[in-house]
Amino acid sequence: MRYLVKHGIILVLVALLSGWGGYWLSTELVFKVTGSAGLDGFWSRFQVLFIVAVLIERSVETYLNVTGQNGQVVFDQANETYVKVSSASKEAQTAALVLSVLVAMCGLRILESVVDLKGSATLLQEAVWNGVDIIVSAGLMAGGSELFHKLASVITTGLDRIRDNVGSAQGEALRTRAAHPLAAFGAQATTGADGQAGAANLAALSAPIRNYTITIERPKDPQAEQGILRFVDGGMQIVTQCWWDKNNRIDPSSYARCSKTHMARLGIPAIYLPDAVSKVTGEKAIFLHHGSSPQNSLGCLAVSKADFDVLWAHITPQNAQNVTVVIKDV
C-alpha cells in the first residue's frame, strides 16, 4: 500500500510540473508545418537523420572491431574450444548515443524543422527547447543506428550459416570421392585386384546407414546450465555432463535429421541440429560440440572434449542426417 501511495504522489507531482512547464514553454512556440512546404522541410531533415544514423552505425562497428569489443569468439587454448566474448550491444548503443548527441548539438535537429520559438522567448526557454530537440534528435539517430547494427548482425550470421552448410557439404563430397573412387563414375565392371577393391568400395556405399540417438536430460529450472548426456553404441556407453547457455535454451524436443559435420566458420567437429532454433537470433545454428562450461556454448550444447571425441568417432558417416538428438526437461 505504501508503495502505491508513494508512486501515486510522485506521478501527480510530475503531471503538475510537466503541465506547468508545458504551458510556460508552449506560449512561445510557433509551428512551421502550415502546408506542403513545411512538411517537405520536415521529411528532408528526417531523411538526413536517416543517412546520419547509417553513418554512425558503420563508424561504431569499425570502432568496436578495432577495440576488440564486438562480441568476438576467441579460442581457449586450455580447453581447445571457442569461448563466447560478452555481447557488444551496450557498448554499441552508448557509442551511437554519444555520437548522435554531438551531431544534434552541432545543429542537425528534427523538431526545429516544424516548430520554432518566438523572438520573445527567454534564455531559459530557449535552453529547455534546444535541450529537448537535441535529446529527441539524438534518440532518433541512435535508435536508427542500433536497428542497422542488428540488421547487419542478422545478415552476417545468415551468411556464416550458409558458408558453414556449403563448406560442410563440399568437404564431405570431396572426402567421399577420395574414399570411394568409383562413386564418382558409377558402377563399372572391372576384374582383378582393382575390381575387388572397387567392389568393396561399392559395397560400402550401398550398405545401410546406421541411426544414432543422443539423449540430453536437463533440469526444468530455466536457470540451470548443466545436465546429463547419454549415448549408446553397441557395447559402448557414454553418460557425462553437458552444458548450455541458460539465456539461449532451445526447446525440449526430439530433433531428427541431425548430422555429424564440421562447423566451417570455427573449424571444429560438431553435431548439427537443423530444426533447433536459437531463442536469441532466431537462426537455425545450433550444434553439439566440445566444451567445458556454459561459456563454451555459443547458444549450442557442449560436452567435454574427451567424451565428444569418443561420440564423434562412433557416428558414421558425415552429413548423413542419421542422428536424433532428444532433449528432455526432467
C-alpha positions in Angstrom: 0.0 0.0 0.0 2.8 2.4 0.9 4.4 1.7 -2.5 1.2 2.7 -4.3 0.7 5.9 -2.3 4.4 6.9 -2.8 4.4 6.4 -6.5 0.9 7.9 -6.8 2.1 11.1 -5.2 5.2 11.2 -7.5 3.0 10.7 -10.6 0.7 13.6 -9.5 3.7 15.9 -8.9 5.3 15.0 -12.2 2.0 15.6 -14.0 1.6 19.1 -12.3 5.2 20.1 -13.0 5.0 18.9 -16.6 1.7 20.6 -17.2 3.0 23.9 -15.8 6.3 23.6 -17.8 4.4 22.7 -21.0 2.1 25.7 -20.6 5.0 28.0 -19.9 7.0 26.8 -22.9 4.2 26.3 -25.4 3.3 30.0 -25.3 6.5 30.8 -27.1 6.2 28.1 -29.8 5.5 28.9 -33.5 4.5 25.9 -35.7 6.2 25.9 -39.2 4.2 23.0 -40.7 1.4 25.0 -42.4 1.4 23.3 -45.8 3.3 21.1 -48.2 6.4 23.3 -48.0 6.6 22.8 -44.2 6.1 19.0 -44.5 8.7 18.8 -47.3 11.2 20.5 -44.9 10.4 18.1 -42.2 10.9 15.0 -44.4 14.1 16.4 -45.9 15.5 16.8 -42.4 14.2 13.3 -41.4 16.0 11.8 -44.4 19.2 13.5 -43.4 18.8 12.0 -39.9 18.3 8.6 -41.5 21.5 8.9 -43.5 23.5 10.0 -40.5 22.2 7.1 -38.5 23.6 4.7 -41.1 27.0 6.5 -41.0 27.0 6.4 -37.2 26.3 2.7 -37.2 29.2 2.0 -39.6 31.6 4.1 -37.6 30.5 2.4 -34.3 31.0 -1.0 -35.9 34.5 0.0 -37.0 35.3 1.3 -33.5 34.1 -1.9 -31.9 36.1 -4.1 -34.3 39.3 -2.1 -33.8 39.0 -2.1 -30.0 38.1 -5.8 -29.8 34.6 -5.2 -28.3 32.4 -6.6 -31.0 31.5 -9.9 -29.3 34.2 -11.9 -31.0 34.7 -15.6 -30.5 38.2 -16.4 -29.1 40.0 -19.8 -28.9 40.5 -21.2 -25.4 43.9 -23.0 -25.6 43.4 -24.7 -22.2 40.1 -26.4 -23.3 40.8 -26.4 -27.0 37.5 -24.8 -27.8 36.0 -21.5 -28.7 34.7 -19.2 -26.0 32.0 -16.5 -26.4 33.0 -12.9 -25.6 30.4 -10.7 -24.0 27.9 -9.0 -26.3 28.8 -5.5 -27.6 25.2 -4.3 -27.7 25.6 -2.0 -24.7 28.8 -0.6 -25.9 27.4 0.0 -29.4 24.3 1.8 -28.1 26.5 4.0 -25.8 28.9 5.0 -28.6 26.0 5.7 -31.0 24.2 7.8 -28.5 27.3 9.9 -27.7 27.9 10.5 -31.4 24.2 11.3 -32.0 24.2 13.9 -29.2 27.3 15.6 -30.6 25.7 15.7 -34.1 22.5 17.1 -32.7 24.4 19.7 -30.7 26.1 20.8 -33.9 22.7 21.7 -35.4 21.2 18.6 -37.0 17.9 18.5 -35.2 14.4 17.4 -36.1 12.0 19.5 -34.0 13.2 22.8 -35.2 12.1 21.9 -38.8 8.5 22.0 -37.7 8.4 24.2 -34.5 10.3 27.3 -33.6 10.4 29.7 -30.6 9.2 33.3 -30.7 11.7 36.1 -30.5 10.3 37.0 -27.1 11.3 33.6 -25.6 13.6 33.9 -22.6 17.1 32.4 -22.5 15.8 29.6 -20.2 13.0 28.7 -22.6 15.5 28.5 -25.5 17.8 26.3 -23.4 15.0 23.9 -22.5 13.6 23.8 -26.0 17.1 23.2 -27.6 17.8 20.5 -25.0 14.5 18.7 -25.8 15.3 19.0 -29.6 18.8 17.6 -29.0 17.5 14.6 -26.9 14.8 13.7 -29.4 17.0 14.1 -32.5 19.9 12.1 -30.9 17.4 9.4 -29.8 16.2 9.0 -33.4 19.7 8.8 -34.8 21.0 6.4 -32.1 17.9 4.2 -32.4 18.2 4.0 -36.1 21.9 3.1 -35.9 21.0 0.3 -33.4 18.4 -1.0 -35.9 21.0 -1.1 -38.6 23.6 -2.7 -36.3 21.1 -5.6 -35.6 20.2 -5.9 -39.2 23.9 -6.2 -40.1 24.4 -8.8 -37.4 21.5 -10.9 -38.7 22.8 -10.7 -42.3 26.3 -11.6 -41.2 25.0 -14.6 -39.1 23.0 -15.8 -42.1 25.9 -15.6 -44.4 28.1 -17.5 -41.9 25.4 -20.2 -41.6 25.2 -20.6 -45.4 29.0 -20.8 -45.6 29.0 -23.5 -42.8 26.5 -25.6 -44.7 28.1 -25.2 -48.1 31.6 -25.8 -46.7 30.4 -29.0 -44.9 28.7 -30.3 -47.9 31.6 -29.6 -50.2 34.1 -31.1 -47.8 32.0 -34.3 -47.4 31.7 -34.7 -51.2 35.5 -34.5 -51.6 36.0 -37.0 -48.7 33.5 -39.4 -50.3 35.2 -39.2 -53.7 38.6 -39.8 -52.1 37.4 -42.8 -50.1 35.3 -44.3 -52.9 36.9 -43.6 -56.2 34.3 -45.5 -58.2 31.4 -43.5 -56.7 32.2 -40.5 -58.9 31.9 -42.7 -62.1 29.1 -45.1 -61.3 29.3 -48.9 -61.1 31.6 -50.2 -63.8 32.6 -53.9 -64.4 36.3 -54.5 -63.6 38.5 -57.5 -62.9 41.5 -58.4 -60.8 42.7 -56.6 -57.7 41.3 -53.3 -58.9 37.9 -54.9 -59.5 37.9 -56.4 -56.0 38.8 -53.1 -54.4 36.1 -51.3 -56.5 33.5 -53.9 -55.4 34.4 -53.4 -51.8 34.0 -49.6 -52.2 30.7 -50.0 -53.9 29.6 -52.4 -51.2 30.5 -49.9 -48.5 28.5 -47.2 -50.4 25.4 -49.5 -50.7 25.5 -50.6 -47.1 22.5 -49.3 -45.0 23.3 -46.2 -42.9 23.0 -46.7 -39.2 20.9 -44.4 -37.0 22.1 -43.0 -33.7 20.4 -41.3 -30.7 21.9 -38.8 -28.3 19.8 -38.0 -25.2 20.2 -34.9 -23.2 18.5 -34.6 -19.8 18.1 -31.0 -18.5 16.6 -29.8 -15.2 13.3 -28.0 -15.6 14.8 -24.9 -13.8 15.3 -22.3 -16.5 18.4 -21.0 -14.7 20.1 -24.4 -14.9 23.0 -24.7 -17.3 24.2 -28.3 -16.7 22.6 -31.7 -17.4 23.4 -35.2 -18.5 24.2 -36.5 -22.0 23.7 -40.2 -22.8 24.9 -42.0 -25.9 25.0 -45.8 -26.5 26.5 -47.6 -29.5 26.7 -51.3 -29.1 28.7 -52.1 -26.0 30.0 -48.6 -25.7 28.1 -46.2 -23.4 28.6 -42.5 -22.6 27.0 -40.9 -19.6 28.5 -37.5 -18.9 27.9 -33.8 -18.1 26.9 -31.3 -20.7 26.2 -27.6 -20.7 24.2 -24.9 -22.5 23.5 -21.1 -22.3 20.5 -20.5 -20.0 19.8 -17.4 -21.9 19.6 -19.3 -25.2 18.0 -22.5 -24.1 16.4 -24.3 -27.0 13.0 -26.1 -26.7 12.8 -29.7 -25.4 12.1 -31.9 -28.4 13.2 -34.9 -30.4 15.4 -33.3 -33.1 15.7 -35.7 -36.1 17.8 -35.3 -39.3 20.9 -34.3 -37.2 24.3 -34.9 -38.7 27.9 -35.4 -37.8 29.7 -32.5 -39.6 32.2 -29.7 -39.2 31.5 -26.1 -38.3 33.3 -24.5 -41.2 33.4 -21.0 -39.7 35.0 -22.2 -36.5 36.8 -25.3 -37.9 35.7 -27.7 -35.2 33.7 -31.0 -35.4 30.1 -30.9 -34.3 26.7 -32.5 -34.5 24.3 -30.1 -36.3 20.6 -29.9 -35.2 18.9 -28.4 -38.4 15.5 -28.0 -36.7 16.7 -26.3 -33.5 16.1 -22.6 -33.4 18.2 -20.1 -31.4 16.0 -18.1 -28.9 18.4 -15.1 -29.3 19.0 -14.8 -33.0 16.1 -16.9 -34.4 18.7 -18.7 -36.6 18.9 -22.4 -37.1 22.5 -22.5 -36.0 22.5 -25.0 -33.0 25.3 -27.6 -32.7 26.5 -30.1 -30.2 30.3 -29.6 -29.8 33.1 -30.0 -27.3 33.5 -27.6 -24.4 33.9 -27.4 -20.6 31.3 -24.9 -19.4 28.2 -22.8 -20.4 30.7 -20.2 -21.6 31.7 -22.6 -24.5 28.0 -22.9 -25.6 27.6 -20.1 -28.1 23.9 -21.0 -27.8 24.7 -24.6 -28.6 25.2 -27.7 -26.5 28.7 -28.5 -25.1 30.2 -31.7 -23.8 33.8 -32.5 -22.6 36.3 -32.9 -25.4 37.3 -36.5 -24.3 33.7 -37.7 -24.3 32.8 -35.8 -27.5 35.8 -37.3 -29.4 34.5 -40.8 -28.5 31.0 -40.0 -29.5 32.3 -38.4 -32.7 34.3 -41.5 -33.6 31.3 -43.9 -33.3 29.0 -41.9 -35.6 29.4 -42.6 -39.3 29.2 -41.3 -42.0 29.3 -37.5 -42.0 26.4 -35.3 -43.2 24.1 -38.3 -43.3 21.2 -36.9 -41.2 21.2 -40.2 -39.3 21.4 -38.8 -35.7 18.4 -38.0 -33.5 19.1 -35.6 -30.5 16.4 -36.0 -27.8 16.3 -33.1 -25.3 14.2 -33.8 -22.2 13.4 -31.5 -19.3 13.3 -33.7 -16.2 
